[in-house]
C-alpha cells in the first residue's frame, strides 16, 4: 500500500472517530451493523452493543411531527433512498433515556461487497429547532398583538360612543326606571373598556398610568402564567399573609414586567431545575439605606447558582451579563431596577454562590382608602359650568359628537375638526379666541402631536388635552409644552376634570 492510501485511511479513521455527527451503517433490512463513537453520544448509549442489531425505529417515537407514524414514514424514506441513491430529511429520535431530539439525516444507498447498504450521517439539531420554534412563537405573538391592538383601538371608539351617549342620556332623563337601564349600559361598557385596556397592554400599545391598587390578585395571575411557561423542573410557589391589603401605586403592566424579568433570571440560574418562591409582605422600615416608612415587599427567591461578590457588585450595570455571547443582553435586572425606581421603590439583592439569589423590592405602602374608584354614572354626570371656546379634533365622527355634547353641557363653545390638517386650518384663523385644544393623536393627514408642534408656532402658550388609547411615550420625548393625556374610552367626569384643570392653569408642564 502506497503512502497516499495510508494517509487516506488515516484521515478516514480520524473522521470516523472525531466527528460530532453519528455515522450508522445499515443493511438492506435497515438493521445497524456498525456505528462511530459520536453515535453513542447522540443516542445516549454507553456501548456499540446497545445500537448494533437494532434499527432506527427502535430509537424513534411512534409518530413524527407531521402526524405520520415513524414506521410508515421510515419505509417510504428507505424505499425512496434506494431509488434515488440518497435523501436528506429531518427526523425526531428518542434517546436511551427517552428524551426526544431533532436530527438532520443524510441517507446514502451504496453497494458493499455486492450488497446494498445504507450509510446514515445524523446531526443533532435540537438547539437549532428550539431557536426556530421560539422565533416562530415570538412572531405569532407579535402578529396576535398587532391584530389585538387594531381590534381594541376600533372597539375603543365604539365603547367611547356608548359610554358618552349613556352619560348624556342619564343627565337628560329623570325617569328612574330608564335611568336604571342606562346605568346597566354604562357599567357593562366600563367592563368592556377594561378588557380593551388588557388587549392593548398585551399589544404594548396602551397608554398606561400608575395607579394605586392591591397587587396581590395580579401577582397570583402572573404566577399561574409562570407555571405554564417555565420548565416543569422548576417548582413555583406564591406566599403571602391572608386578609392583608398590598396596595402600591404602579402600572399593572410594569409590575408584570418586573416579575417576568426576575423569573426569567431565576430560570437561567437553575438549568437543572429548582424552586422559585415569590412572596408578598408588609414591613416597617426604620432606615438601612431605605427611607423609614411602611413598605409592600415583593420577594423573588430562587435556589440557583447564586452570584459571586464581584458579579453582585455589577449585576445592575447595563449590558453586564455572565451568560455566553448571544444568550443575553444584560438588561434584565437593569430594566427591573429602572422600573422600580420609576415607581419610587427600592431594590435589595441577597445572594451566595451555590445557594441561590433573593431579590427584594420595596414599594411605598398605601392605604385602602387611596385606591382609585371606578367612576359611577352619578359622579360622571355631575353638572358643571365653564364658558370657554374649545377646538376638538377627532377623526371618528361619533366620538367627536359625544365629546362635543359633554363639553357643551359645561357651557363651552365648541369648534370641531376631523383631522389634524383641518384642525390646523381652523386654529390659524381663530387661535386668539381658542382657550384649549382637545385632540386625538392617531389621525389621517396630520396626527395630533404634529398638529400641536405646528400650532405652538402660532401660540407658544397653547394648552392641549390629548385623547388616545395608545402609548405615546416616544412622542412625549419629542415635544414640550402644556398638555395632558386622557386615555380612551372617555368618562365625562374625567374629561371635565382634565379640561377644568387646564383652563384654570392647575396643570404643569408636560403632565403626561
N, C-alpha and C positions, 0 to 999 in steps of 0.2 A: 504494500500500500504506500503510495507516494505521500509527500508532506501535505499537499493540498487536501487530500482525503482525510488525513489525520486532523488537520486544522478544522475542516468542515464537521467531522464527527465530534470534535471537542466543543465547537460552537453550538451544535445541536444539543449536546449534553448539558451545557450551561443554560441554554434557553429552556430546556425541559425542567431543570431543577430550580432555576431562579425566577422564572416569570411569575407574575401575580395572577395570571389567568389559569383557570383549570383547563387541563387538556385530557380528554377522555377518548379512549379507543373502544368502539362498539362493533360487535359482529353483525352479521346480516339479520339477526333476530333482535338487535337492539340491546344486547347484553354487554356490560362493561367488562373488558378483559385486561385493561391496563389504564393507569392514570398517573399524573405527575403529582409532586408534593403539594402544589397550590390547591389541588382538588380537595385535599383533606381540610385545608383551612376554610375554603368556601362552603363546603358541606358540613363542617363541624365534626369531622371524623378524626379518629386517633391513628388509624392504620388503613392501609390499602384494602385489607380483607373486608372492611366494612362497606367498600364500594364495589370491588370486583365480584362478578357473579350477579349483580343487580342491574336493573335498568333505570333510566331516568324517571320513569313513573313511580319508582319506589321513593323518589325524593321530590315528589310533586303533590300539590293539594288536589282534591277531587275535581275542582273547577279552576279554570283560568279567568283572568279579569273580564274577558269578553263574554263570559257565560257558558262557553263550550267546556265539555269535560276534558280533562287532561288526556285521558285515554284516546278519545276520538280525535282530538287535535294533534296528538302525538303521531297517530297513524297517518294522518293527512300530511304532516310535515315530513315524516320518514319517506313516504311514497314520492312526494314532490322533490325531495333531495336526490333520491335515486334517479329520477327522471332528468333533473337539471344539472346534477353534479355538485351543487352547493346551495345553501339557503342561509339568509341572515334574518333572525327574528328575536323577539323578546319573549321571555318565559318567566313564570313565577315558580321558584323551587322551594322546598321545605328542607331545612337543615335537620341534622340528627336530633337537636333539642326542640324541634317542631316550630321554630320561628321561620317566618317566610322571608325570602329575599327575591328581589327583582334582578334578573340577569339578561344579558345580551349574548346571543349564541351565534357563532358561525359554524355551520354544519357542512362538512365536506364528505362526498362519497368517493372513495378511491379503491383501487384493486391492490390486494396484498396477497402474494403467493396464489394468484388465480381466484381469490375470493373477494367479494365486495365487503368492504368495511367502512365504518363511519369514523371521522375524526371530528370531535366537538371542541371548539375553543369557547370557553364560558367566562364572561366577565361580570363581576358583581356591580350592578348599577343602582343599588338600593338608595344610596345617598342622592344620586342624580334624580331618581324618580321622586324622592321625597321633596327635593327642591322644586321640581317641575309642578308637583301637586300643590305645594304651598303657593307658588306663583299663580297657579290657576285659581286657587281658592281666594287669594287676595284680589285677583281681577274680578272674580264673581262677586265678592263683597263690594268692591268699588262700583261695579255695574248696578248691583242692587241698591247701593247707597245713592247713586245718581238717579235711578228711577224713583226711589222713595222720596228723594229731595224734590224732584219735579212734581210728583203727585201731591206731596204735602204742601208745596207752595201754592198750587192751584186750589187745593182744598181749603187752605188758609183763607183765601179770598172769599170762598163760598161761606165759610163759617163767620167771617168778618161781617158779611151782609146779613146773615141770620141773626147774629148776636146784636148788631147795631139796630136792626129793624125791630127786634123784640124789645130793646130798651126804649126806642121811640114810641112803640105801641103802648108799652106799660105806662109811660108818662102821660099819655093822652086818654087812656081808658080807665074809668072809675069802677066798672063792674067787677066785683071781687071774684066771681066765677071765671070770667075771661082772664083776669089777672093771674089766676092760678095756673091756667094752661100756658100763658106767656112765660111764667116762671119756669115751667117744665121745659119749654123750648130753650130758654136761656141757660138753665143749669145743665141740660144734656149737651148743649153746644159747647159749653165750657169744658166738659169732659172730653168732647171730640177735639177741642183745641189742645188739650194736654197730650192726647195721643199724637196729634200732629207735631207737637214740640219734640216728642220722643223720636218720631221718624226723622225730623230734621237734625236732632242730636246724633242719631245713627249715621246720617249722611254728612255729618260735620258741617252743616250749613245753617244752623240755628244761631240766633243772637241770644247767648246765654248770660244771664246775670247771676251774681252771687246772691243768695237769699237764705235767711235763717230757716232751717228745717231739721227734724230729727233724722240723723243719718243712719240709725240702726236698720230700718227696713231696707234702705238702698244697699247697704253692705251685705245684708242677707241674700239679696238677689244677685249681687256680684259673686258671692261665694258659691251660689248654685251654679252660676255660669262657669266659674273656675273648675268645679268638679267635672264639668263636661269637656273642658278643653285642655286641662293639664293631664299628664300621663297618669295611668292608673296606679303606678307605683308610688305616687305622692298622696299621702293621707292629708286631707284638709279639714280643719275644724274652725268654728267661729264661737267664741266665748264672750259673754257679757253678763252684767248684772241685770236681772229682770226688773221691770217696773221703774226703770230709770230713763230720763229723757237725755239724749245725747244730741243737744241742739248746737249746731255750728252754722256760721254764715259762710257758705261756699256754693259754687255751682255744682249741681249733681254730676255733670259731665267731667269736671275737673277731679272730683273725688273718685269717680270710677277710674279715671286715667291713672291717678296716684296708685290705687290698689293694684291695677293690672300691671303697671310697671314694676312694682315691688314683687308681685307674684312671679313675673317673668324672670326677674333676677334670681329669686329663690329657686325656681325650676332649674335654671342653668347651674346653680350651685349644688344641685342634688341630682347629678346624672344617673346615679344608681337608685334613685328614689329616696324617700324620707317623709318628714312631717312638716306641713305648713300650717301654722297656727295664727289665726287673726283674732285679736281681742279688742274690746272697747271698754274703757273705764273712765271714771271721773276722778280727777286728782286735784288736790290743793297744793300749789307750788309756792314755796317760800323764797325762791331765789335760784342759785346754782345755774347761772348763765341764762335763765329764763325769768322774765319779769314775774313778780308774785301775782297770784290770782288763781281762779278756778279754770281748769282745762279739761276738754274732752281728749283723751289719749287713744289714738289708733296705733296698735302694735301689730307688726307683721314679723313673725319669727319662723326661721327655718332651721333644719338640722343638717345643713350642708357643710361645705368645706371651710367656711369662715374666711376671714381676711387677716393678713399679717398687719402689723402696726404701720409698715410702710404703705401698704395698699389702703388702709383705713384713712391715712392722712391725705390721700389723693383721690379717694373714691367719689368725691363730689366735684372734682375738676372736669370741665367739659372735655369730651373726647378721650378721657383716660379710661382704658379698659385692659383687663388681664386676659381677654379672650383672644383666640388666634385671629389673624388678619382675615377680614371678610365675615367674621362671626358676630360682630357687634360694633356699634358706633361709639360706645362710651357715653351716651347721652341719657340713659335710663334714669339713673339716680340724680343726675343734674337736672333733668326735666322735673322730677318729683320735687327736688329742692326748690326750683323756681315756682312751681305751683303752690307749695306750702307757704313760701314767703309772701307770695301774691295775696294769700288769704290770711296774712298776719299770724302764721303759725311758726312752729319751731320743730326742728328735726334732730333726733339723737340716735346714734348708731352704736350698738354694743356687739362686739364680735370677738371670736377667738379661733385661731386656726384649728380645723378639725372638729370644732364644737358648734358651728352654726353662727347665724347672724340674727340680731333683733333690731328692727328699725322702729323707733317710737316717734310718732308725730303728735305734737301738742297744738290743739286748736283752742282759742279762747272760747270758753263755755258761755252760752246764752241761756236765758230763762225761757220757759214755755210761753210766756206772755209775749215774747218777741217774735214768734212765728208769724209770718205774713198770712193773713186770712184771705181766702178766695172772696172776691167781691160779690156781695149779694146784689140782687136786682134793685132793691130799695136804695142801697148806697149808690149804685151806678146811675140811678135816675134822680138823684138829689138836685134840686133846682139851684141854678147859679146864674149870675148875670155879669157880662163883661163886654162892653160895647167897643169892639176894635175891628179893624179890617184885616182879614187873613186871606192868603193865597194858598189854595190846596191843589197839589199836583199829584195825580193818581191815574194810572192807565186803565184800571178796572172800573168801568162806569158805575156798577152797583155799589162798590166800596166807596167810590167818590161821593155818590149821593148820600150814603149813610153818614159819612164823616161830615158832609155839608149840613145834614139835618141835625146832628148832635151839636155842632158849633153854632148853628142858627138858634138853637134852643137856649144858648148862652147870651143871645142878643148880638152876636157878631155879624158883620157884613162879610160875605164870602165871595171871593173870586176863584174860579176853577180852571184847571188846565189838565189835559190828558197825557201829556208827556213833558219831559224837561225842556225841549225846544220851544213848545208852545208856552210853557210857564215862563221861560226867559223873556220871550217877546212881551208878555203881559207885564212882567216885573219891570222891564225897561221903561214902559210907558207910565206905570203907576207907583213905582217903588217909594217915592216920598210919602205916600199915603198908606203903604202896606206895613202893618205892625209886626207881622210874623208870617213865615212861610212853613207850611206843613207839606212834606214831600215823601213819596215812595222813593226807594233807592234804585231798584232794578226796573228800568223803563226803556221803551224804544226811543230811538232818535237821540236822546240825551238823558243819561242817568242822573239820579238825584245829587250825587256828590259832584259831578261835573257842572250841573246847574248851579250848585252852591258856590263853587270856585269862581264861575263867571259872574254871578250876581254880586259876590263880595267886591268885585272890582268897581261896581256902581255904589255899593253901600258897605263899607268895611265893618259897620256895626250890625250887619244883618243877623237876625236871630232865626233859627230854624229848628223844626222838630221833624226828625226822620222816622218814618214808619216802615217796618220791614220784618220779615220772618227769617232773613238770612243773617249770617255773621258778617260784620263789616270791619273786623279788626284790621285788615290790610288797608282799607280805605282810611280809617281813622289816623293811621300813621302819616298819611299824606296831607292832611288838612288841619288847620287850626281855626278856631272861632267859637262862637256862642251857639251851641246846638245841643239837643237832647235826642235820645233814641227811645222809641216805643215799639215793642215787639207786637206783631200781629198774632192772632186776631185782636182787635182793639176793644177794650171795655170803656164805655163812655166816661166813667168816673176817673179812670187813669188818664184818658185823653185830656179831659178838662183840667185835671191836676197839673199835667205837664204844661198845658197851654197857659194856665194861670201863673205857674212858676216862671216861665219865660217872659211873659208880659209884665210881670211885677218885678223883674230883674232878680228873682231868687236863685236863678241858675248861674253857675260859674262858667269858666271856660271849659269847653270840651267835656261835658259831663256824660260821655258815652259809657 
